[in-house]
Amino acid sequence: MTDTRFGSELRRLREEAGLSLARLAQKIHYSKGHLSKIERGDKQPPPQLARLCDTALNANGRLTALAAPQGEGVRRRAAVRAGTASVLVASMAGADPAPAAAATSATPEEGASLTFLRSLFDQFRQLGQVAGPRAVLPALTAQTRAVTDQANRTGEPVRRGLLLLGSRYAEFTGWMAQEAGDSDSAQRWTDHAVGLAEAGGDHDLAHYALVRRALITMYAGDADATITLARAAQHSSAPPRIRGLAAVREAQGHALDGNETACRRSLDRARDLLSRDPGDSPAPVIGTSNVGDPAAMAEGWCLYDLGRPAEAAAVLDHQLGRLGTGAMRSRARFGIRRALAHATAGEIDHACAVTDALLRSVDVVDSATIGTDLRRLHRELNRFATHGAVRELSPRITASLRPAG
């Protein structure tokens, strides 16, 4: 049975705002006929249309809430809140036993080995920006295990340094697993990373593990779980950078939920916390090392989900210009979101031009998460299927969306 509540509320709000169906259609770049079917209850609204209408009619999230599947968010919220404490405990325990403590002092050669392995990690991160996860994962997985094994045979204090480095290797391995579309492996590697960090005396990575889990739920479109996990990560004992990244993730969750006030409040908190990060840790940086201002980039991301595509496009246009040339994966990720914003704002030619310049990079980095937005972009452009630029670009997008052979 078709749910007519959204259509009825949309009509009521539109008439209350004094807008004709044609004028609302013009504002959100959808056809009058499509909106008419939604108001009658003949079609169900896609989430982005609900957000656009929400913003155009100042509905404060009412339309977004009506467009969401009923009941699922409540059940997820209860489950995540009930499990947050156990997640923290399980994460701190890690998936594997810690290597036994070394009884001897490290040799100079072992210290040199740690320095080399640390520089190698930076190279793996750079490789992850310009290669697909399936190309990176075998060597990265082997290297992560090799670092952990070496810690078990090394004296202090190098052993501790190797464990902490191994935790960063394992966390990055989890990210590459998520990029490959394997969320289960991503969580297992993240748990392993926390276990190694704990064994090395770092009690902060458990909080960042919640930020990583919130990323998984964000890409699944689960606003409630994203917000709850991100809030749990903002424990007062965590360092400013982790709390700042968690606040960024919370903002993205609020944007998915259509709550602009809470989103902007979280972004302000993220800016404040990230500005306090001293940036002088000898360990590899936690989280993105390619986006200089994560809160500013996230603002553009959030504005799209809040139904403000033109504003999102303007922010992302500016922020993409600040990314380094070697940050291919980050450029593809935020560039596709930028193209999506331009397309939703009705700037079809520009959206196609932006996408055309990105597709080779998208193919190279072969990202499951970037594919999420690319599919959304494809659907958005297909609403203008007779447009010349869309007809030319559509087969190439389809090819990019095919699973790698």
PyMOL commands that set and color helices and strands:
alter all, ss='L'
color gray80, all
select helices_A, chain A and resi 5-16+21-28+32-40+47-56+62-67+72-93+108-130+133-152+158-179+183-199+205-219+223-233+240-256+260-275+294-305+309-320+328-344+348-365+368-382+388-401
alter helices_A, ss='H'
color red, helices_A
deselect
rebuild
show_as cartoon
